[in-house]
Amino acid sequence: MSRLRRLRLPGDPDWDAASDAVSDAYFPHTLSPRVAGSTAADVDVGVTVLGPLRIARIGWGAEVAIHSEHPGAYGINVPLGGVLETCVAGHTVVSTSGLATVNPPDTPTDITRWSDTCTIVGVKIDRDFLVREVSRVTGQADAEIPDQLDLRAPEGASWFRLVRSIAAQPDDDPLLSNPLVAEQLAGSLTDAFLLAALPDDPSDRQMPRPRIVTRVLDALRADPARPWTAVDMAETAGVSVRRLQEGFREYVGKTPRECLTEIRLAAVHDELRTGGASSVTDVAMKWGFTHSGRFAAAFRHRYGVAPSQVLRD
Protein backbone atom coordinates (compact mmCIF):
# COMPACT_ATOMS: atom_id res chain seq x y z
CA MET A 1 0.00 0.00 0.00
CA SER A 2 3.00 2.33 0.13
CA ARG A 3 2.41 3.61 -3.39
CA LEU A 4 -0.92 5.21 -2.68
CA ARG A 5 -0.58 8.87 -3.62
CA ARG A 6 0.16 10.44 -0.25
CA LEU A 7 -1.48 13.78 0.34
CA ARG A 8 0.80 16.47 1.68
CA LEU A 9 -0.11 18.06 4.98
CA PRO A 10 1.43 21.20 6.47
CA GLY A 11 4.72 20.68 8.30
CA ASP A 12 2.96 20.91 11.66
CA PRO A 13 -0.68 20.07 10.83
CA ASP A 14 -3.51 20.81 13.22
CA TRP A 15 -6.63 18.66 13.44
CA ASP A 16 -8.61 20.92 11.10
CA ALA A 17 -6.02 20.60 8.33
CA ALA A 18 -5.83 16.83 8.81
CA SER A 19 -9.62 16.50 8.78
CA ASP A 20 -9.85 18.56 5.59
CA ALA A 21 -7.29 16.32 3.86
CA VAL A 22 -9.18 13.17 4.83
CA SER A 23 -12.48 14.71 3.71
CA ASP A 24 -10.96 15.44 0.30
CA ALA A 25 -9.52 11.95 0.01
CA TYR A 26 -12.49 9.97 1.32
CA PHE A 27 -15.69 11.32 2.93
CA PRO A 28 -16.69 14.62 4.54
CA HIS A 29 -16.95 14.14 8.29
CA THR A 30 -16.78 15.65 11.74
CA LEU A 31 -13.63 14.74 13.67
CA SER A 32 -13.33 14.53 17.48
CA PRO A 33 -9.96 13.58 19.03
CA ARG A 34 -10.66 11.35 22.03
CA VAL A 35 -7.52 12.08 24.06
CA ALA A 36 -6.88 15.56 25.43
CA GLY A 37 -3.65 17.06 24.17
CA SER A 38 -3.25 14.69 21.21
CA THR A 39 -1.87 16.16 18.00
CA ALA A 40 -2.21 15.56 14.27
CA ALA A 41 1.55 15.16 13.79
CA ASP A 42 1.26 11.48 12.81
CA VAL A 43 -1.70 11.68 10.44
CA ASP A 44 -1.16 9.64 7.25
CA VAL A 45 -3.52 9.92 4.28
CA GLY A 46 -3.31 8.91 0.64
CA VAL A 47 -5.72 8.14 -2.18
CA THR A 48 -6.03 6.34 -5.52
CA VAL A 49 -8.96 7.49 -7.67
CA LEU A 50 -10.61 5.19 -10.23
CA GLY A 51 -13.58 7.07 -11.63
CA PRO A 52 -16.60 6.12 -9.48
CA LEU A 53 -14.37 4.36 -6.94
CA ARG A 54 -11.47 5.44 -4.80
CA ILE A 55 -9.11 3.69 -2.41
CA ALA A 56 -7.84 5.67 0.58
CA ARG A 57 -5.32 4.90 3.28
CA ILE A 58 -6.02 6.77 6.51
CA GLY A 59 -4.24 6.70 9.84
CA TRP A 60 -4.81 9.38 12.46
CA GLY A 61 -1.94 8.43 14.76
CA ALA A 62 -4.22 9.12 17.74
CA GLU A 63 -7.52 7.82 19.02
CA VAL A 64 -10.41 9.70 17.39
CA ALA A 65 -14.16 9.59 16.84
CA ILE A 66 -15.75 10.36 13.46
CA HIS A 67 -19.26 11.26 12.35
CA SER A 68 -20.18 10.96 8.66
CA GLU A 69 -23.25 10.35 6.55
CA HIS A 70 -21.24 8.98 3.61
CA PRO A 71 -23.07 11.12 1.04
CA GLY A 72 -23.75 9.38 -2.25
CA ALA A 73 -21.44 6.40 -1.75
CA TYR A 74 -20.71 3.23 0.19
CA GLY A 75 -17.64 3.30 2.43
CA ILE A 76 -15.89 0.00 3.15
CA ASN A 77 -13.38 0.41 5.98
CA VAL A 78 -10.71 -2.26 6.39
CA PRO A 79 -8.52 -1.94 9.52
CA LEU A 80 -4.92 -3.03 8.95
CA GLY A 81 -4.49 -3.10 12.71
CA GLY A 82 -6.07 -1.75 15.86
CA VAL A 83 -9.81 -1.43 16.45
CA LEU A 84 -12.58 0.29 14.51
CA GLU A 85 -15.86 0.53 16.41
CA THR A 86 -18.75 1.92 14.38
CA CYS A 87 -22.40 2.60 15.09
CA VAL A 88 -24.14 1.88 11.76
CA ALA A 89 -27.86 2.55 11.52
CA GLY A 90 -28.28 2.20 15.28
CA HIS A 91 -26.19 -0.90 15.99
CA THR A 92 -22.49 -1.42 16.68
CA VAL A 93 -20.04 -3.09 14.34
CA VAL A 94 -16.53 -3.82 15.64
CA SER A 95 -13.89 -4.57 13.02
CA THR A 96 -10.27 -5.57 13.54
CA SER A 97 -7.75 -7.05 11.12
CA GLY A 98 -9.52 -9.54 8.82
CA LEU A 99 -12.90 -7.79 9.00
CA ALA A 100 -14.31 -4.78 7.14
CA THR A 101 -17.10 -2.42 8.15
CA VAL A 102 -19.53 -1.50 5.37
CA ASN A 103 -21.08 1.95 5.75
CA PRO A 104 -24.24 2.57 3.68
CA PRO A 105 -24.67 5.81 1.76
CA ASP A 106 -26.60 8.79 3.10
CA THR A 107 -26.91 7.24 6.56
CA PRO A 108 -25.77 8.85 9.84
CA THR A 109 -22.79 6.82 11.04
CA ASP A 110 -20.55 7.26 14.06
CA ILE A 111 -17.13 5.73 14.44
CA THR A 112 -17.10 5.87 18.21
CA ARG A 113 -13.59 4.48 18.48
CA TRP A 114 -10.82 4.65 15.92
CA SER A 115 -7.85 3.46 17.95
CA ASP A 116 -4.47 5.16 17.71
CA THR A 117 -2.90 2.04 16.15
CA CYS A 118 -5.65 1.68 13.54
CA THR A 119 -4.85 2.53 9.94
CA ILE A 120 -7.57 1.68 7.46
CA VAL A 121 -7.82 1.00 3.78
CA GLY A 122 -11.10 2.63 2.82
CA VAL A 123 -12.90 1.84 -0.44
CA LYS A 124 -15.47 4.40 -1.54
CA ILE A 125 -17.92 3.22 -4.23
CA ASP A 126 -20.44 5.55 -5.82
CA ARG A 127 -23.94 4.45 -4.82
CA ASP A 128 -25.42 4.51 -8.35
CA PHE A 129 -22.42 2.65 -9.76
CA LEU A 130 -22.72 -0.09 -7.14
CA VAL A 131 -26.48 -0.38 -7.68
CA ARG A 132 -25.87 -0.83 -11.40
CA GLU A 133 -23.31 -3.55 -10.70
CA VAL A 134 -25.70 -5.30 -8.29
CA SER A 135 -28.17 -5.65 -11.14
CA ARG A 136 -25.48 -6.95 -13.50
CA VAL A 137 -23.94 -9.37 -10.99
CA THR A 138 -27.11 -10.81 -9.45
CA GLY A 139 -29.81 -10.06 -11.99
CA GLN A 140 -31.80 -8.41 -9.22
CA ALA A 141 -32.89 -4.80 -8.97
CA ASP A 142 -31.45 -4.44 -5.48
CA ALA A 143 -29.78 -6.39 -2.72
CA GLU A 144 -29.14 -5.96 0.98
CA ILE A 145 -25.46 -5.26 1.58
CA PRO A 146 -24.30 -6.54 5.01
CA ASP A 147 -22.65 -4.15 7.45
CA GLN A 148 -19.53 -6.30 7.85
CA LEU A 149 -17.42 -8.35 5.46
CA ASP A 150 -15.18 -11.27 6.47
CA LEU A 151 -11.88 -10.90 4.65
CA ARG A 152 -10.69 -14.26 5.96
CA ALA A 153 -13.19 -16.05 3.72
CA PRO A 154 -11.90 -16.90 0.21
CA GLU A 155 -14.00 -14.36 -1.72
CA GLY A 156 -13.40 -11.59 0.81
CA ALA A 157 -9.66 -12.27 0.78
CA SER A 158 -9.64 -12.28 -3.02
CA TRP A 159 -11.39 -8.89 -3.13
CA PHE A 160 -8.94 -7.32 -0.69
CA ARG A 161 -5.92 -8.68 -2.57
CA LEU A 162 -7.28 -6.97 -5.67
CA VAL A 163 -7.77 -3.72 -3.75
CA ARG A 164 -4.19 -3.75 -2.50
CA SER A 165 -2.80 -4.72 -5.88
CA ILE A 166 -4.46 -1.79 -7.64
CA ALA A 167 -3.59 0.67 -4.88
CA ALA A 168 0.05 -0.42 -5.13
CA GLN A 169 0.39 0.80 -8.73
CA PRO A 170 3.02 3.53 -9.18
CA ASP A 171 1.76 7.08 -8.83
CA ASP A 172 2.76 7.86 -12.40
CA ASP A 173 1.20 4.77 -14.00
CA PRO A 174 -0.47 6.22 -17.14
CA LEU A 175 -3.04 3.42 -17.19
CA LEU A 176 -4.68 4.66 -14.00
CA SER A 177 -5.28 8.03 -15.67
CA ASN A 178 -6.98 6.36 -18.63
CA PRO A 179 -10.75 6.72 -18.01
CA LEU A 180 -11.59 3.43 -19.74
CA VAL A 181 -9.04 1.47 -17.71
CA ALA A 182 -10.13 3.21 -14.50
CA GLU A 183 -13.77 2.33 -15.17
CA GLN A 184 -12.83 -1.29 -15.88
CA LEU A 185 -10.80 -1.57 -12.67
CA ALA A 186 -13.62 0.06 -10.69
CA GLY A 187 -16.06 -2.47 -12.14
CA SER A 188 -13.78 -5.40 -11.30
CA LEU A 189 -13.33 -4.21 -7.72
CA THR A 190 -17.04 -3.60 -7.24
CA ASP A 191 -18.02 -6.96 -8.72
CA ALA A 192 -15.51 -8.77 -6.51
CA PHE A 193 -16.88 -6.93 -3.47
CA LEU A 194 -20.46 -7.93 -4.32
CA LEU A 195 -19.46 -11.57 -4.82
CA ALA A 196 -17.91 -11.53 -1.35
CA ALA A 197 -20.75 -9.62 0.32
CA LEU A 198 -23.91 -11.12 -1.17
CA PRO A 199 -25.25 -14.61 -0.50
CA ASP A 200 -25.49 -17.22 -3.22
CA ASP A 201 -28.61 -17.18 -5.40
CA PRO A 202 -29.78 -20.69 -6.42
CA SER A 203 -32.11 -19.41 -9.15
CA ASP A 204 -29.69 -19.96 -12.04
CA ARG A 205 -28.60 -23.51 -11.27
CA GLN A 206 -30.60 -25.01 -14.11
CA MET A 207 -28.35 -24.41 -17.14
CA PRO A 208 -25.87 -27.27 -17.73
CA ARG A 209 -22.46 -26.04 -16.73
CA PRO A 210 -20.47 -27.48 -19.65
CA ARG A 211 -22.60 -25.34 -21.98
CA ILE A 212 -21.88 -22.30 -19.82
CA VAL A 213 -18.16 -22.95 -19.97
CA THR A 214 -18.09 -23.64 -23.71
CA ARG A 215 -20.07 -20.52 -24.53
CA VAL A 216 -17.72 -18.28 -22.56
CA LEU A 217 -14.52 -19.90 -23.77
CA ASP A 218 -15.68 -19.50 -27.37
CA ALA A 219 -16.35 -15.80 -26.76
CA LEU A 220 -12.97 -15.27 -25.09
CA ARG A 221 -11.11 -16.95 -27.92
CA ALA A 222 -13.05 -14.94 -30.50
CA ASP A 223 -12.14 -11.60 -28.90
CA PRO A 224 -9.39 -11.95 -26.26
CA ALA A 225 -8.35 -8.29 -26.44
CA ARG A 226 -11.75 -7.08 -25.29
CA PRO A 227 -11.60 -5.58 -21.77
CA TRP A 228 -13.63 -8.46 -20.32
CA THR A 229 -15.11 -8.12 -16.86
CA ALA A 230 -16.59 -10.94 -14.81
CA VAL A 231 -20.03 -9.48 -15.49
CA ASP A 232 -19.41 -9.47 -19.26
CA MET A 233 -18.54 -13.16 -19.14
CA ALA A 234 -21.56 -14.01 -17.01
CA GLU A 235 -23.87 -12.12 -19.36
CA THR A 236 -22.43 -14.09 -22.27
CA ALA A 237 -23.30 -17.31 -20.44
CA GLY A 238 -26.68 -16.08 -19.20
CA VAL A 239 -25.95 -16.84 -15.54
CA SER A 240 -24.71 -14.99 -12.46
CA VAL A 241 -21.02 -14.32 -11.93
CA ARG A 242 -20.92 -16.73 -9.01
CA ARG A 243 -22.47 -19.53 -11.03
CA LEU A 244 -20.05 -18.91 -13.88
CA GLN A 245 -17.09 -19.18 -11.52
CA GLU A 246 -18.43 -22.40 -10.03
CA GLY A 247 -18.87 -23.88 -13.50
CA PHE A 248 -15.30 -23.08 -14.47
CA ARG A 249 -13.92 -24.41 -11.19
CA GLU A 250 -15.84 -27.67 -11.62
CA TYR A 251 -15.21 -28.34 -15.31
CA VAL A 252 -11.96 -26.50 -16.07
CA GLY A 253 -10.27 -26.25 -12.69
CA LYS A 254 -9.53 -22.58 -13.30
CA THR A 255 -11.33 -19.28 -13.06
CA PRO A 256 -12.64 -17.54 -16.20
CA ARG A 257 -10.01 -14.85 -15.65
CA GLU A 258 -7.21 -17.43 -15.58
CA CYS A 259 -8.50 -18.92 -18.83
CA LEU A 260 -8.61 -15.48 -20.43
CA THR A 261 -5.03 -14.81 -19.32
CA GLU A 262 -3.85 -18.06 -20.91
CA ILE A 263 -5.62 -17.22 -24.18
CA ARG A 264 -4.05 -13.76 -24.22
CA LEU A 265 -0.59 -15.10 -23.38
CA ALA A 266 -0.81 -17.52 -26.30
CA ALA A 267 -1.77 -14.66 -28.62
CA VAL A 268 1.17 -12.55 -27.42
CA HIS A 269 3.56 -15.51 -27.72
CA ASP A 270 2.45 -16.23 -31.28
CA GLU A 271 2.85 -12.61 -32.35
CA LEU A 272 6.29 -12.25 -30.74
CA ARG A 273 7.45 -15.50 -32.30
CA THR A 274 6.53 -14.41 -35.84
CA GLY A 275 9.05 -11.59 -35.59
CA GLY A 276 6.68 -8.88 -36.78
CA ALA A 277 6.39 -7.11 -33.43
CA SER A 278 8.44 -4.01 -32.64
CA SER A 279 7.82 -3.89 -28.88
CA VAL A 280 6.83 -6.36 -26.18
CA THR A 281 4.84 -3.65 -24.40
CA ASP A 282 2.86 -2.76 -27.52
CA VAL A 283 1.96 -6.39 -28.18
CA ALA A 284 1.00 -7.02 -24.55
CA MET A 285 -1.29 -3.99 -24.48
CA LYS A 286 -2.78 -4.95 -27.84
CA TRP A 287 -3.93 -8.26 -26.34
CA GLY A 288 -5.38 -6.74 -23.17
CA PHE A 289 -2.54 -6.75 -20.62
CA THR A 290 -2.58 -3.48 -18.70
CA HIS A 291 0.06 -4.26 -16.05
CA SER A 292 3.53 -4.86 -17.49
CA GLY A 293 4.97 -6.46 -14.35
CA ARG A 294 2.21 -9.02 -13.93
CA PHE A 295 2.25 -9.73 -17.68
CA ALA A 296 5.99 -10.43 -17.70
CA ALA A 297 5.73 -12.72 -14.66
CA ALA A 298 2.79 -14.64 -16.15
CA PHE A 299 4.57 -15.01 -19.49
CA ARG A 300 7.74 -16.34 -17.89
CA HIS A 301 5.73 -18.75 -15.73
CA ARG A 302 3.85 -20.01 -18.80
CA TYR A 303 6.72 -20.28 -21.30
CA GLY A 304 9.83 -20.41 -19.15
CA VAL A 305 11.45 -17.39 -20.83
CA ALA A 306 11.03 -13.63 -20.79
CA PRO A 307 8.84 -12.19 -23.58
CA SER A 308 11.77 -10.06 -24.75
CA GLN A 309 13.76 -13.24 -25.40
CA VAL A 310 11.02 -14.62 -27.65
CA LEU A 311 10.99 -11.31 -29.55
CA ARG A 312 14.78 -11.40 -30.06
CA ASP A 313 14.79 -15.03 -31.15
FENDA-V894028 format. One line per field, one symbol per residue. ss: DSSP state (A for helix, B for strand, O for the rest). burial: + if it has 24 or more other ideal C-beta (glycine too) atoms within 12 Angstrom, else -. A space follows every 50 residues. Layout:
ss = ???
burial = ???
This chain:
ss = OOOOBBOOOOOOOOAAAAAAAAAAAOOOOBBBBOOOOOOOOOOBBBBBBB OOBBBBBBBOOOOBBBBBOOOOBBBBBBBOOOOBBBBBOOBBBBBOOOBB BBBOOOOOBBBBBBOOOOBBBBBBBBAAAAAAAAAAAAOOOOOOOOOBBB OOOAAAAAAAAAAAAAAOOOOOOAAAAOAAAAAAAAAAAAAAAAAAAOOO OAAAOOOOAAAAAAAAAAAAAAOOOOOOOAAAAAAAAOOOAAAAAAAAAA AOOOOAAAAAAAAAAAAAAAAAAAOOOOOAAAAAAAOOOOOAAAAAAAAA AAAOOOAAAAAAO
burial = +--++-+-+---+-+--++-+++++++-+-+-+------+--++++++++ ++++++++++++++++-+-+--++++++++-+++++++----++++--++ +++++-+-+++++++--++++++++++-+++-++-++++-----++++++ +---++-+++-++++++++-----++----++++++++++++++++++-- ---+----+--++-+++-++---+--+++++++++++-++++++++++-- -+--+++-+++++++-+++-++----+--++-+++-++++++-+++-++- ------+--++--
